[in-house]
Amino acid sequence: MQYRILGRTGLRVSALGFGGMRFKMVDEHVDQDLAIAVLHRAMGLGVNYFDSAVGYCRGESETVIGKALQGRREGKVVSTKYPPWGQRTKKADDCRMMIEQSLSRLGIEHIDVYHMHSLDWATAQQVLAKGGAVDGARRAREEGLVKHLGFSFHDDPKRMIDIIEAAPDLEVVTCQYNLLDRANEESMAYAHEKGLGVVVMGPVGGGRLGFPSEQILKLVPGGTKSSPEIALRFVLSNPSVTVAISGMNTLEMVEGNAATASREEPLSGEERQRVLEMLEENKRLADLYCTGCGYCLPCPNGVNIPECFRLMNLHRVYGLTEAARQRYRWFNEEQGNRNADACQECGECEPKCPQKIPIIEQLKETHRALGGQRPRL
């Protein structure tokens, strides 16, 4: 296992981190025996960064990780998060109480990295205000219950920089980054320059890169076994990245990812440059079909046209056909997020498209490729 220093925290962490969001569930509960076996195998292979949150796996993630850590705490870096939404007050006392509850579930005396969970700019301004949740976390840090503070991020990439500037004592950022989504790349570089540890979630694109793809395999010719391997190698080759966390729920996943994270050089400079060039070409091809601008919306029949075309690009440009088909089947009509099968050929969308895409025909093609039948007329 390769190890890196988590920014100015000084913590020595494994390049592969364990994400506690995707344990296998049985009857709406974590399969604890399997989860603990997988966690112990990861520890045995050198993984020492474990990430959880209050709500993961119906609230059972912290408890399971805590059980796996019994008698094995030494040298492990534990991260969990404060959820500043819903019924939470976003105030200091509420955060302080949540820290104590997380410590109890985890069965540990201190949390190594405590995140504000899933920050956008609007929420960040509330938790960073005087008397806000971050003040409660700072108080816990003074008492030794928390060692380092950070935030996980879901917003416009520029807002990551705003949050870092607004709270210079935050030492870790956790954000999305993978072969299919490089939007945070420049902000991650800024965070790294400022001394923050950069933790990447979703290195295999939320599972999309877990499916086989000849196009993905061609990114690094020779000696590559799978799309997930290339995806993880790509993330770990970014010099701004400290840890890539993966939600592993089988022994095979742990062993495969640990082997990848044990490579001294995830990608050579030449390989990384080749990947970047091919990704730019793929993006250019995808933009020919749809840039995702959304000008075609709203559709009077509820078709999410940009999402349909994004999934078509996963199939057509990246070769991730099974991932695209799976997501296509998950459209929720109750939320007005319908697939191409709902197109009634009213034609309202096409005059709005700045690229003059023949949207109706493209929707038919999308449904044939991903839905397996012609759209209803």
Summary of the structure (lengths in Angstrom):
residues: 377
radius of gyration: 21.8
end to end distance: 55.8
largest distance: 65.6
contacts: 1290
relative contact order: 0.10
helix: 46%
strand: 16%
